[in-house]
């Protein structure tokens, strides 16, 4: 029966060819090729395509035939003719030369040998023109190249489908938002060279760049895109096939409505015409009528399941709608019909990247560039995917290869900029952006990226200039609006900040990422209003933790929709009115000698604590903040110690009294977990007076608590970057009871988080140690999972990855490290929770999480109080005021122990790492020891504490590099008093925002 069916098909094939019904002939050949891919059938289909002038299909089938038999001379002839018809003269010449070489050795058909020889002769006569055209095809690109690759790269057509446009806008080279590469996007670091081995970035950067017209307006660009399609002479009678070709031509000209009307006519006559359905679906897709496009592609598949082109195009349309799972399924099906299609691999690779299936994206895009070594889009997306999985050297090479192919490729420059910024290479990032602006001064994204870079480096005024330029090009860009608002906010230009926040809130948005920015704009606007209300007040009264409603702070930290919060937010209507009328002026800093001295000292101290790790850009503003905070801590703690020393001299029982008084004061200062503080309906006058959020010079007459010491640094951290929700966790509301805390991922899905992945191996080892010791873990619902049975503990010991660990346990789980207590002998405090959750089919969330429940808070509060008391005793005893470095060893150790418990406590919503380091430096300075070195490369002090189960181990680890860099120094005592020199909130903001000179 099979033989009979095949015979019947071939009879029909002969009939259609005789009547020149080439489309129906092609459909039969599709079926025959899918059953048995014979060279003759493939070649026959190429011939039919040539009759319809569908040249790219001709090329594809000729390539397939040559894979089966590389001596098939007719395939070389037809492929060369098709390339020539597409304007690729040089490529045609190369193919004919290959065919002629084969013919000399293998051909028995003298007629074909003579034919190809004649073709070669004719082509070589016009070689000079051919070369010129070939060069032009590379460098002269249409404006819509921001949406699609150049026309001579669209080789991805699949058998049985019309030669329609190959790209939809979802995978355009311009649409990959920067968040795809950064949200994300923080990634792991591995040491890479300053430039790749295969491509030199310096060479690319220094080559001259001509001005390049580059538009990002989607429909405008498409209209200018030209594709080589069937050109139907007006004198020919227009059969259905040639009406199809005309419809395709209209699509390629951007005349989508007219194209749809042509396809409608064809489909009215033959509703089951797959090629017309695919053509109309493509036109709908370019009009962004994606549901209609998908409906047409689906019908085409129903009428011809072998139409690989329909599977591909439906996959593209589904990806444009964000239906990534379905898109990948369709593109995978399309690959069944053409496994070596560079175009489909490119499409699926980009969808996999957007779906955060980075390993699959690397596989697809690597295969794509093997087949199509000139695919610049595939190279730059390959760079993004490689960077996500931590293959940084290869990622850099891929980005640079894209730029080697086209130095005007703006998206590759943008991606390379993000790459360098994420690896803390700001100079290279700026160099890339300079190239982008030189190529196209109207490329709005370049100004946004440079604004981001300057913001991350603490150069807010420079960021404002670039973001303003970006907004003159694209006034509705919420990323630029929000970022500029936050920069105005940071430098104290509150009127301008409120205006931008309001503009961001008024925009109509089309994505969840942008909606998050809009939510943040609401919260930041309120914080800006609050800060403005404190502008002329003493800085010590800037008290977000005490003044702002707990529910507001909770929503702010979690970026939740602000519905029903507005009525509870701290409001000052008169302030809003003064902002509208412009009465609130920016406070300029009068640079007195005292202020200059303090600024220089703060800069000097702060820059020494810059992390030398990927993902941590040098930030001038943060350095200055750290320096100011450390000096103020040293000054206030020194006064407190001086007061305590005087008390100790006056009584033989002072040690006992101090200990009781300190503990009594800690109980007084510990606020209710549901209390908002001053200005809130739930606070009282007694609570306000005892809030540890207020520390001024009046506290110098008594000993201050550990919380008051750290609050000094917290306040500086809050004012320096006001868009970071840095708050004490116990000042939140209900979320405190449910264990609100930090979440720091090392692996997120398949991405390796650039800042924290260097701690992956140590964290994995600590997790295994804890599991072995405890013999159990906790499920995500906090149920105990015992691991004593079936040799699971032994398997845990030999686990090499978080994937291995997950497979052993068999479900999401967490295990908690411990901290050996100093305050209570034999007690172990809960440290951090090492958490492993499944994400998708192939990914994990491997992170540390630190909950701050009331019970845990109470434990660490007592531990911190004891650590602080121990430090005060160590310094205020017989070695008070000593400048003997060796005599101060107990003081140094006590400071590190308190730092250890702080980092395991993690009592802030964010910023605990920076605050802990600043307080440590401030306390060392108060004890006349100045840190004069720099942090070791790759070291993060907070992780050192978290990954050590005992304070002595942490002390031993840190002292090895810290103590050699400490020098006895009392010159800090000559610095002007920070609190009185920068007395108001406005003066503090101005000091942080003043230029370096």
N, C-alpha and C positions, 0 to 999 in steps of 0.2 A: 504493500500500500504506500510505503514511503517513496518507493521508486516511481510509482504512478503519480503521486502528488508532485514530486519534483519535475516529472515530465510535463505535467499540466502547467506548472509555474513557468517552465522554460517556453512552452508554447505561447503563454500569455505575454511573456517577455518579448518574444519575437514579434508578436502582434503590435505591442506598444511601441517598439522601436521602429517598425515599419510605418506606423502612423505618426511617428515623431512625438509621441506622448511620453516625454522623458521623465517626468515626475513619477508617473505610475510605474515606469520601467525601473526607476531607482528604488521604489518601494519593494518591488519583487526581488531586486538584487539585495536589498537589506536583509530580507528574509533568508535568501540563499546563503549570504555571507555569514549570518548568525548561525546557520546550521552547519556549514562547512566552508571555512574561509579559504576557498581556492584562489590561486593567483588570477585565473581567467575571470572569475566573477568580480574580484576586486578591480581588475583592470577594466572590465566592462562598465562598472559603475563609475569609474573615473572618466571614461569616455562620455557617458550620459551627462555627468556633471559639466563636462567641457561644452556640451551642446547648449547647456543653459547658462554658460559663462559664469558658473559658480567656481571660480578659480581656486579658492582656498580648499574646497572639497576635493578638487582635482589633485592638488598638492598632497593632501592627506592620504588619499587612496594610492597615489603613486609611491609615496614613502612606504606605505604598508606593503605594497607589492614588492618593492625593492628589498624590504626586510626578508621577504621569503625567497627572492631570487635577485641578487644584485647585478645580474647580467641582462636583465630585461630592458632592452634598449628603448622600446617604445615608451616605457615609464619615464626615462630620462627626457625624452623628447617632449612629452606632454607636460611634465612637471616644469621644464624650462619655459615652455610657452605660457603656462599659467603664471609663473613668476614674472615673466616679461609683461604680461597683460596687467599685472598688479603694479607695474612700475618698478619692479625690483630687478633691474637689468643686470646688475653685477652678480646677483644670486643666480639668475638664469644662465649667465655665461659660465659660472662655476659648475652648475649642474650639467650643462652640455659638455663641458670639458671632461667631467667625470665619466659621462656616458661614452664619449668618443674614446677615452682610454680603455674602457671595458670593451668597446666594439672592436678595437684593434686586436684584442687578444681572444675574444670569444665569439664575435658576431659571425653568424652564417648568413645573415640577411643583408646583402650588399645594398639593397634599396634604402634600408634604414641607416646604414653607415653613411651613404651619400647624403641622406637627408640631414643627419646631424652635423655632417661636415659643412654643409651649406649654411645651416643655422649658425654654426661657429664663425664661419667667415663673415657673414652679415653682421653678427654681433660685435666681432672684433673691429670691424670698420668704424663702428660708432662707439668704440671703447672709451674714448675721452669723455663723450657725453654721458655714457653710462656711469663712469666714475663720479662725475659731477652730480648726477642724480642720486647715486647711492649715498654720497656724503650728505646731500640735502635731506635724504629721508631720515637721517639720524638726528640732525641738528635743528631742522625746521619742523616744529610740531605745532599742532593746532592748540587753540586756547583751551579746549576741553581735555587736554592732556592731564589736567588736574582731576578729571573724572575717569579717564580711560588711558590705556597704553596706546602707543602709536599704531596706526592702522596696519602696518606691515608686520606687527607682532600678533595679530589676531588669528592664530592658527588653530584655535581650539574648537572648530566646528566639528560636529559629530554627524556620522552618516545618516542620511535620510531626512535632513532638515535643511531649510533655506539658509543662505549665507547672510544671516542677520547679525546685528551688533552684539558684541560679546560681553560687554560689561554693564552692570547696573550700578547705581550710585552708591550702594552700601559699601562696596569695596574700593571706592575711589582712592586715589593716592592722597587726596586732600581731606578725607572725612575722618581719618583716625584721630580722634580727640587726644589731647595730651594726657588725659586721665587714663587712656588705655595703656600708656607706657609708665605713669607714675603712681595711680590709685592702687591705682594701683597701685601697681605698680610699683614700691620699694623692693629692691632685689639684692641677692647675695653678691658679695664681693670676692673676686679672686684677683690676685695680682696680675696685671697685664702691662705690657709695654706701653710707652707713650704713643707709639703708632704701631700698626699691625705690620707683620712681615711681608705680606703679599701686596698691600697697597699702602702708600705713604700718605698720611693725612696732610702733612706739611706741603707736599707737592700739590694736592688738590686745593688746599686753602690759598696757595700763592699764585695759582694759575689765574690769568685774567678772566674776568667774568663780564660778558656782554649783557646789556640790559635785556631782560626776557619778559615778554608780555605773558601774564599768567593770571587767568581769572578763576575765581572760585564760585561764581554764580552758576548754579547747576544747569539750568535750562539754556542759558545764554551760551555756555560752553558747548553743549551738545549740538547746537545748531551749526557750529563751525566745524564739527567733526566730519571728515569725509572718509567713507569706506569704499573699497573697490567692490562693486557689485555688478550684476548684469546690466549692461547698457543696451537698451532696446532702441534700435533705429526707428524713427517715426514712420518710415516707409514700410516696416514689417507689419504684418497682420498680428494683432495682439491676441494670442491664445491665452488660455488660463495660466499656462506656465509663465508667459511673458508679462501677464498682469501681475503675477506673483513677484517677478523681478522688479517691476515698476513699484510695487508696494514696498519692497525692500529698499529700493533706492530712495523713496520718500522718507522712510524711517531714518536712513543714513544722512539725509539732508536736514533732519530735524523737523520735517513736516508731518508730525505724528497724527494730527487729525485727518489730513488727506490720506495718509497711509491706511489708517483705520477704515476709512470709507472704501478704499480699494479692496482691502481684505474682506470687508462686509459683503461686497458684491460677489466675490469668489465664494464665500461661505453661504450666501443665499442660494447659489447654484449647487454647491456641494458642501453641506454642513460637516461632513466627515473628512475634511481635507486637512491633515495634520500640519503641513507646511504653512498654510494660511493661518491656522490657529496660532502657530508659534510666532509668525510674523506679527499678527495683531497683538498677541500677548506681550511681545517685546515693545511695541509702540505704547501699549498701556503702561508698561513698566517705566518707560522713560517719562511718561506723564505723571508718574508717582501714583497711578491708579493700580496699586499692587494687588488688591483683591481680584479685580477684573483680569489682570495679567495671570494670576495663579489659576483662575478658573479656565482660561484659554489653554494654558499649558497642561492642566489636568485633563481637559477634553482631548488634547493631542495625544497624550499618553494612553487614554482609553481607546482611541482609534488605532494607535500604532505604538504598542508598548516597547518596540525596538527603537523608537525615536529618541536617541540619547540626548539630542539637543534640547528636547522638551524637558527631560529630567534635569539637565544642567540649568536651564533658564528658570525652572520652577524653584530650584535650589537657591539661585541668586535672589529671586523675588522674596522667598521665605526668609533669607538672611537679612534682606532689607527691612523686613518687618520684625526682626529680632527673634524669629523662630529658628534658632540655631540648630536644635536637634533635628528638626525636620529638614532643614537645609542640608545638613551633613548627610542625611540619609539619601536625599535626592542626588547630591553630587557624587556620592559613592556609587549609586546606581548608574549614573552617567559614565563613571569610570569603567563599569563592566563592559560597556560597548566600545570604549577606547582607553585601554589601560595606560597608554603612553601619551596621554594628552597633557601637555605642559599647562595648557589653559585651565583645564578642570582641576588639576593639582594646585594651580595657583589660587583658583577660586576657593577650593576646600581648605587650603592652608590658611587663607585669610579668615574664613569663617571659624576654623578651629582656634585661631588666635583670639578672635573676638569672643569666642565661647570659653576662653581661658584654658583650652586644651593645648597647652604649649608644646608638649612633646609631639603630639600628632601634627601640630602646625610645622614644627621643625622638620619632621619626616616628609610632609607633603611639599613644603617649599624647597627643601634640599633636592628632592626628586625633580621638582619643576626646573630649577636652575641647571640641573644636569642636562635636561632636555632642551632648555631655552636659556643659553648662557647670557643673553642680552636682556633678560627680563628684570629691569631695574626695580619695579614694584615688588617682585618676589624677593629680591635681595634685601630691600629695606625692611619688609615684614619679617623676613628670616632673621634679620638683626634684632628686631623687637622680640621675637619668640626666643631666640638664643639668650638674650639678655634676661628674660624672665626666668629661665631655668639656670641662670648663673654661669653660662658659657660666655664670659665677657670678651675674651680675646677673639673668639669666632664671631661674636656679635659685632664688634668693631669692624672686623674685616668685611662682613656682609654690608654694613652701612657704607663703608668706604668704596666697596665694589659698585654699589648703586650709583655713587657720585662719580666714580671713574667712568661709568657708562654715560652719565649725563650730569655735568657740573651744574646745570640749571634746575635740577630736580629738587624743588623746594621742600617736599615732604621728607626726603632723605636727610636734608640739612636739619629739618625740625626734629626728626627722630634722633639724629646724631647729637643734637644739642641736649635733648633729654637724657640720652645715654651718658654724656659727660657730666651733666649736672648730678645725676643719680650716683655717679662714682666720685663725686666731690672733686671734679676737675673744672672749676669755674672759668679759668682762662681759656681753655679749649671750647667750652660752651659759648662764651662770648665771641670767640673768633668765628664759630659757625654762624652765629646770628648776624654778625657783621657781613658775612658773605650773603646771607639771605636778603638782607636789606639792600645790599648792592645789586643783587639780581632783580629784586622787585620791592621797591619802597612802599608798595601798597599791600603787602602781604601782612594782614592784621595779626595773624597768629604769631609772627615773629616778635611783634611788640609785646604780646601777651607773655610769650615765653621769656623774653628778656625782663619783663616786669616781675615774673615769678622768680627768676634768678636773683635779681636785685633784692626782692623782698626776702628771699631765703638767706641772703648775705647781710641783712639788716640795713640795706641802703634804700630806705623807703622813699626818699625824695627823688632819687634816680628812677625808681620803679614808677612813681607817679607820672613822670615825664613820658616814659614809654607807654604806659597804659592809656594815658590821654591821647597819644598818637594813635594807638590801636582803636580807641573809641571814635576818633574822627573818621576812621575807615568803616567801622562796624559799631554803630551806636547802640545796638541792641545786644551786645555781647555781655552776657551776665558774668562770665568769668572775669572779664576786665573790670566791669562795674564793681563787683564784690571785692576784688583784690585792691582796686584803687580806693574804695571806701575804707578798707582795713588799713591801708597805708596812711590815708588822711587821719584816720582814728589814732594810729600809733604816734603820729607826730603832733597831735593836738589840734588839728584843723577840723573841729567837730562839725561846724556848719557844712563844710564840703562833704564830710563823711556821711552825715545824715541825708544829704541830698542824694548821694550815690546809693546808699542803702534803700532809700525810698524808690529810686529808679529801678533797682534790682527787684524790689517787691512788686512793682507794677508790671513787670514783663510777663507775657504769656509764654510758657515753657513747653518743651516737647520731650523732656527726658527726666528720669529720676535723679540723675547726677545733678542736673541744673536745679531741680526742685530742692535738693538738699542745700544748695547754696542759698536759695531763697529763704529757706527756714533759718539758716544761720544769719542771714541779713537781718531778720526780725530780731533775733537775740542780740546781735552785735549793735544794732541801733539802740537798744535799750541800755546796753553797757556803755555806749558812747555818751548817751544822755546822763547816765549816772556819773561817769567820770567828769563830764563837763560841770556837773553840779558841785563837784569837789575841787574844781580847778584852783580856786583861790584859798581853799582851806589847807591846814597843815596836812602834810602827806600822811602822818600817822592816823588821820581820820579817814583815809581811803581804805574802806573795809568791805570789800565785796562779800566776804564770808559772813559778816555780821549784818550787813544792810540789805542784801538781796534775798528775796523770798526763796526758800529751799526748793519749791516746786519749779520755779523758773530755772534755777541752777541745774536741777536734775534734767529738765528738758534740754537745756543748753548743752550739757555734757553728752547727752544721748542723741542730739540732733533730731528731736521729735517735732512733729507739727505743733505749732504754738497755740492751737485751738484751746480756748477757755483759760489760757494763762494770762492773757493781757490784763484782766482786771486785778490780778494779784501782783503785778510787776511794780517795782519801785518807780514812781512817777513824779515828775516835777513840771506841771503845766507852765508856770512862769518861765522856766528854762526853755521849753519848746518855743514859747513866744519870742524870747530874746534871741534864740538861734535864727528864727525866721526873719527877724528884723536886723540881724547882723550885729547885734550889740556885743556878743561874745567874741573877743578878738584873740587871735593867736598870740600866745605869750612868747616874746622873744627873750633870749638869754643874754643878759648883760655880763660879759665875760670879765669878771674881776680876777685879780691875781689868785685869790683863794679858790675860786671855781675852776680856773685853769689848772691849778695844782692838783685838785681832786680829780678832774677829768683825766689828766695825764696818768695819775697814779692808778685810777680805776682801769684805764686801758691796758696799762702794763701788767697789772695783776690778772685781769680777766682773760687776756689772750693766751695765758699759760695753761689754761684748762681746756683748750680746744681739743676735742677728740680727733685723733689721727686715724679715722676709720671711714670706710665708704658710707655715703649717705649723710655725713655730717659736714655741711659746708661751713667755712669760716664766716662768722656772723659778728660784725663789728658792734652792733647794738647789743647783742647778747654778751659779748665780752665786757662791754662797759657796764652793763647791768650787773654782771657777776662781780666785777671789781668794786662798784659802789656798795653792793650788798655785803661783800666780805669785809670792807673797811668799816661799814656801819656796825656790823656784828662785832667786830673786834673792839670798836669804841664802846659799845653798850655793855658787852660782856666784861670788858676790862673794868668799867665803872662798878658793875655788880660784884666782881671779884674783890675789888678794892674795899667795897662796903662790907663784904663777907669777911675779909681778912681783919677788918677793924673789929667786927663782932667777935671773931675768934680770939683776938687778943684780950677781950674784955671778960671772958668767962672760961673757966676750966671745963664747963659742960657744953660748950658751944656746939661741938660736933653732934651731940645728941639732940640739942634743941633745933639745930639746922635741919637735921634729917626729919624730925617731926613736923617742923614748919613747912618744909618743902612738900612733904606728902599731903599735909593739910591744904596747902595752896593748890596742888594739882587737882585735888578733889573739888575745890572751889572753882577752878578755871575750866574744868571739864563740862562743857555745855550739854544740855539736853539734846538727844539725837534728833528731835523734831523741832528744834528751835532755830529760828532764822536770824536772830540778833537784832541790833538796833534798826529801827525803821520798819520793823515787821510787826504785824498784829499779835504774833505769838510771843514776842519778847517783852521783858520787864525792865524796869530801871535797874534792879539789882543785877540782872544778867548782863545788861549793857556795861555796867561798871566793871564787871569781872571778866569780860570777854578778852581772850588771849589775842584777839585780833588787834588790840590797841596797845602799842608800846611806844611811849615817848620818854622824854628825859626825866619825868617824875618817877619812872621805874628805877632810876639809877640809885635811889636811896635804899633800895631793897634788892634782894636776889630775885632774878627773873626765872621763869619756868622754862623747861625745854621747849614747850610749845611756843612761847613768846620769842625765843631765839630763832626758831625755824620760820615763824611768821614774818620776821623781818625779811628773810630771803623770798618767802612766798609773795609778799607784797611787791617787791621789786620785779619778780617774775611776772606777776599779773599786769603791771603797768607797762612793762617793756614790750610784750606781745599781747595786746588786749584781745586778740581773736582766738587765743588759746584758752579754753575753759579750765583754768587752774583754780581749783577750790578744795577745801578740806572736805573729805568724804563724810565725816561725821556731822557736817553742817548741811547735808542733804536731808530729805525727808524719808518717806517709806522705803526708798531704794536702799537706804543704809541698812535697814533691818533685813533686807533680802540679799545682802552681800555685794553691793556695788563695788567694783574694783577694776584694776587695770587689766588689760589684755594685750600681750605683746607677742605677735606671731613670728616664728622663724620660717615656717613654711605655710603658705596660704594657697590652698588648691595645689597647683603644680609649680607655683612661683616661689622662688627663694627670696625672702625679704632682705633687701640689700643691707640694712642696718644691723640686723640681728642674726642672720644665718651663720655668721662666723662662730656663734655660740652653740650651734646645732649639735656638734659631736659631744661637747661637754655636757650639754643638757640631756642628751640621750643616755650618756653614761650614768649621770646622776639619777635619772629616772629608773634605770636598771638596778642601781644600788638600792634605791628606796623600795622598789618592788620586791627585791630579794629579801630585804630586811623585814618588810611588813608582811609579805606572802599574800597580799591582796591589793586590789585597786578598787576605785569607786566608779560606778556607772554614772552617766550624765544625770540620772535621777537620784544620785547619791546613795545607791544601794551597793553593798559590799559584793565584790566579785572575787571569790577565793581562787587561788592559782596553785594550790598544793597538789592537786590531782593531775594525773596523765603527764607528768614530767614537764609541766608548763614552766615552772621556775627555771629549770635547766635550759629550756628554750629561750627564756627571757635573757639569760646570761649571754647567750650566743647571738642574740638579735643584732643585726648590722644596720638597721634602719628603722625609722618610725613605721614603715610599711610592715616590716617583720613583727614589730611589737603589736601592731593592730591585729595582724593575722593570728597571733598567739592568743590575745585576749578575746578577739572575735566581736567586739563592739566598741562604741565610743566610751572613753574612760578618762579618769584623772587620778593622779597620785600626788600627795603633798610631801614636800621636803619638810625638814624640821630645823629649828634653831635651838641650840642648847642655851638655856637661860643662865644668866649671871646673877640675876636678882633672887631667883629661887632655885636652890641647888637640886639637881636631879630632874628639873622640869624641862620639858621640850615644848617650844612654841611652834605653832603651825607656820611653816615658811611660805613658799609659793606653790601653787598647784600646776604641775606639769600636765597639760591637757592634750589629748590626741582624739580628734574628731575626723570622721570621714567627710570629704567634700567631693561630691560627684562620684564618678566611677573610678577615677584614677588619682584623685587628689586628697590631701589631708590638711587639717588645721592643727599644726603642731606648735603649741604656744605655752607661755607661762601666764597664769591668771592669779591675781592676788585679791581675794575678797576681803572686804572690811566690814565684818559683822560686829555688832556691839560687844559680843564676848571676846572676839579677837582684839578689838580695839582696847578693851580693858586690860588684856594681858600685855599688849605692847606699850600701852600708856604707863603701866607700872614698870616695865623693863626700861623704857626711855627715861623715866624719872630717876630710877636707880643709876642708870648710866651717867646721867647728867650730874647727879649728886656725887658719884665717884670721881668724875672729872673735876668738879669744883673743889673737892677735898684734896685731890692730887696736886692742884695748882696752888691752892690757898694755904697749904701747909708750910713746911719748912723751906720749900723751894720757891716760895712766892717771889715773883719778879726776877727769878734767876736768868742769867744769860749763859749758863753752863749747859751746853747741848746735852751732855750725858746725863746731867741731873734731871732733865726734863723728859726722860724716857717714859716714865709712868704717865705723864700728861699726854704724850703722843699716842701711847697705846690706848688710853682712855678715850681720846677723841676718835680713834679708829673703831673702837668697840661701839660707841654710840652711833657712828656712821653705819656700822654693820646692821644694827637693829633698825635704824631708819629705813635702809633699803629693803630689808625683809618685811617691814611694816607697810611701806608704800601707802601712806595715808592720804595722798592727794589724787584727784581725778586724773591728773597728768602733771608732768613736770617734777616728779619726785627725784629723778636722776640728777637734774641740774641743781635743784635746791639742796640736795644732800652734799654735792661736791662743793657748792658755794659755802655752806655752813662749815664744812670741814676745813676749808682754807681760812675762813674767818676766825674759827676757834684757834687754829695754829698761829695765826697772826696775833690774836689776843695774848697768846703765850709766848710772844716774841720770836716766833719761827715763821719765816717767809718761804714759800715755795718758789724756787728760782729756776726750776727745770721745765719740762713739758711732759705731757702724758705719753706713755709708751705707745708705739704704733699698734693699732688693733685692740687696745685695751679699753674696756668700758667698766668703770669702777662699780656701778650698780650691779652688773652681772657677776663681778667677782664676789660680791656679798651674797647674791642670790644662790650662786652655785657652790658656796661653802656652807657646810652644815654646822660649823662651829666658829664662834667669833675669833678664837685664837688662830685658826687656819687662815681666816681673812686677814688678820693683822699681819701674820707672817708673809702672806702673799703681797700685800700692799707695801709693807715697809721696805721690801727689797729694792723697789724703785723710788719710793717716796722719800725715805729718810736721807739718802745721799743728796737729794735735791733741796733739802731744808737747810736754811742758813739762819743763824741767830741774827735778828735785826730788830732794833727798836726805833728806827727812823719813822715808822708808820705813826708813832705817837705825835709827830710834829704835823701831821696832816690836819687841815681844818675839820671841824666837826661836820659830818655829813648832814645830820638832821637839821642843823641850824643854817648851813650854807645853802642847802636846797630844801627850804622849809615847806614850800607849798607843793601840791600835786602838779601844778602848772610848771613850776621851776624844775621839777624832776623830769617831766616829759620833755621840756626844752633841753635839759642836759643830755638826755639819752638821744635826742634827735639832732644835736649840733654836729656840724661837719668835723672831719678829722683835723682840719687845720684851724 
